[in-house]
Amino acid sequence: MTGGAERGILWIISAPSGAGKTSLARALVAATPQLRTSVSYTTRSPRPGEVEGTDYHFVPTEAFTAMAERGEFLEFAKVHGNGYGTSEPWVKSQLFAGTDCLLEIDWQGARQVRERLPGQAVSIFILPPSVAALAERLRDRGQDSEAVIARRLAAAREELLHYDEFDYLVVNDHFQDALADLQSIVHAEH
């Protein structure tokens, strides 16, 4: 970017739970100096190893609701019973400073961003190689009960119906290949 004169690009990465979205997003950001990740707000409890302000901003439901009512979210949604939202002021400050901004959000949030900022975001949907592979990945994570995994798989089937709303599709069959595909997309859009 030349002296902040150009706006950054707003990137959206979406995927069903277990498709590798978070791992790919982190690797892409680590390999792309001009790209920063937006840290979403959520009402869910932290998972083991998650850090406040790095992985999410963990807030009570009442605080989340108040932020939504004040219009502070670029997008927000309820996913698996928890609220998730993206800070609009933070995203806009990054873009106006010429920094690319990555949103790691679900398809509902991606739709809201595209409606709120038409033509201003590049969206990528990460596909698992198959639903069976997705189920295996969710079990391998060892974080969820079978009941939670069943709910996540049902939600994934719904999410997969919306892949055609995205600008790009990347199949995460082999991590390094999927990362190379993401890097190629970023390079092509610049």
C-alpha positions in Angstrom: 0.0 0.0 0.0 1.3 3.4 -0.8 1.4 5.6 2.3 -2.1 4.6 3.4 -3.6 6.3 0.3 -5.2 3.0 -0.8 -7.9 1.2 1.2 -7.2 -2.2 2.5 -9.1 -5.2 1.2 -11.8 -6.8 3.4 -11.4 -10.6 3.3 -14.0 -13.0 4.5 -13.2 -16.7 5.2 -16.1 -19.0 6.1 -16.4 -22.7 6.6 -18.3 -25.3 8.5 -16.9 -26.2 11.9 -13.9 -28.5 11.5 -13.1 -27.6 7.9 -9.8 -26.0 9.0 -10.9 -22.4 8.7 -9.1 -21.1 11.8 -5.8 -23.0 11.1 -5.8 -21.8 7.5 -6.7 -18.2 8.5 -3.8 -18.1 11.1 -1.3 -19.5 8.6 -2.5 -17.0 5.9 -2.1 -14.1 8.3 1.3 -15.3 9.4 2.5 -15.4 5.8 0.9 -12.1 4.7 2.4 -9.0 6.4 -0.4 -6.6 5.2 -3.2 -8.8 6.6 -4.7 -8.5 10.1 -7.4 -10.7 11.6 -10.4 -9.1 13.2 -11.0 -10.5 16.7 -14.7 -11.3 17.0 -16.8 -10.8 20.1 -18.6 -13.9 21.4 -20.9 -14.9 24.3 -19.6 -18.4 24.4 -17.1 -19.6 27.0 -13.4 -19.8 26.1 -12.2 -23.2 25.0 -9.0 -24.6 26.5 -6.0 -22.6 25.3 -8.0 -19.7 23.9 -6.8 -16.2 25.0 -9.0 -13.2 25.6 -8.4 -10.5 22.9 -6.4 -12.9 20.7 -8.9 -15.6 19.8 -12.1 -13.7 20.8 -13.4 -11.0 23.0 -15.4 -13.0 25.5 -18.4 -11.0 26.7 -21.6 -11.6 28.7 -24.8 -11.9 26.7 -26.1 -8.6 28.1 -23.0 -6.7 26.9 -23.2 -8.4 23.5 -26.8 -7.4 23.1 -26.1 -3.8 24.1 -23.3 -3.6 21.5 -25.7 -5.0 18.8 -28.4 -2.5 19.8 -25.9 0.4 19.5 -25.0 -0.7 16.0 -21.4 -1.5 16.9 -21.3 -4.8 14.8 -20.5 -5.0 11.1 -22.2 -8.4 11.3 -23.5 -10.6 14.1 -25.2 -13.9 14.3 -26.2 -16.7 16.7 -24.3 -19.9 16.0 -24.6 -23.1 18.0 -26.5 -21.0 20.6 -23.9 -18.3 21.1 -23.6 -14.8 19.8 -20.7 -13.8 17.5 -20.0 -10.3 16.1 -17.4 -8.2 14.3 -16.5 -4.7 15.5 -17.4 -2.3 12.6 -15.2 0.6 13.9 -12.1 -1.6 14.2 -12.6 -3.1 10.7 -13.1 0.3 9.1 -10.1 1.8 10.9 -7.9 -0.9 9.4 -9.2 -0.6 5.9 -8.9 3.2 5.9 -5.3 2.8 7.1 -4.6 0.7 4.0 -4.4 -2.6 6.0 -6.2 -5.7 4.7 -8.6 -7.1 7.3 -9.6 -10.8 7.6 -13.0 -11.8 9.0 -13.3 -15.4 10.0 -17.1 -15.7 10.2 -20.0 -17.9 9.3 -22.0 -17.7 6.1 -24.7 -15.6 7.8 -22.2 -13.0 8.9 -20.6 -13.1 5.4 -24.0 -12.4 3.9 -24.6 -9.4 6.3 -21.2 -7.9 5.4 -21.9 -8.2 1.7 -25.3 -6.6 2.1 -23.9 -3.8 4.4 -20.7 -3.2 2.3 -21.7 -4.2 -1.3 -18.7 -4.9 -3.5 -16.2 -4.1 -0.7 -15.3 -7.7 0.4 -13.7 -10.7 -1.1 -15.2 -13.9 0.3 -13.8 -17.4 0.4 -15.5 -20.5 1.5 -13.4 -23.4 2.8 -14.9 -26.8 1.9 -14.0 -30.1 3.6 -13.1 -32.9 1.2 -16.3 -34.7 2.4 -18.8 -34.7 5.2 -17.3 -37.9 6.4 -13.8 -36.2 6.6 -15.4 -33.3 8.5 -16.9 -35.7 11.0 -13.5 -37.4 11.5 -11.8 -34.0 12.0 -14.4 -33.0 14.6 -13.9 -36.2 16.5 -10.1 -35.9 16.2 -10.2 -32.5 17.9 -11.4 -34.2 21.1 -13.3 -31.1 22.2 -16.9 -32.1 21.8 -19.3 -34.8 22.8 -21.0 -37.0 20.2 -24.2 -34.9 20.7 -22.3 -31.7 20.0 -20.6 -33.3 17.0 -24.0 -34.4 15.6 -25.3 -30.8 16.0 -22.2 -29.4 14.3 -22.5 -31.9 11.4 -26.2 -30.9 10.9 -25.2 -27.3 10.9 -22.4 -28.0 8.5 -24.8 -29.6 6.0 -26.9 -26.3 6.2 -23.7 -24.2 5.8 -22.6 -26.2 2.8 -25.8 -25.1 1.0 -24.5 -21.6 0.9 -21.1 -22.1 -0.8 -22.3 -20.6 -4.0 -22.7 -17.1 -2.3 -18.9 -16.8 -2.1 -16.4 -15.4 -4.6 -13.9 -18.3 -4.2 -14.0 -21.9 -3.0 -11.0 -23.7 -1.5 -11.1 -27.4 -0.7 -9.1 -28.2 2.4 -8.0 -31.7 1.5 -4.3 -31.1 2.2 -3.5 -28.1 4.4 -0.5 -26.8 2.5 -2.3 -27.0 -0.8 -5.3 -25.1 0.6 -3.0 -22.5 2.1 -1.2 -22.1 -1.3 -4.7 -21.6 -2.9 -5.5 -18.9 -0.3 -2.2 -17.1 -0.9 -2.8 -17.2 -4.7 -6.2 -15.6 -4.2 -4.7 -12.8 -2.1 -2.0 -12.2 -4.7 -4.5 -12.2 -7.5 -6.8 -9.7 -5.8 -3.9 -7.3 -5.2 
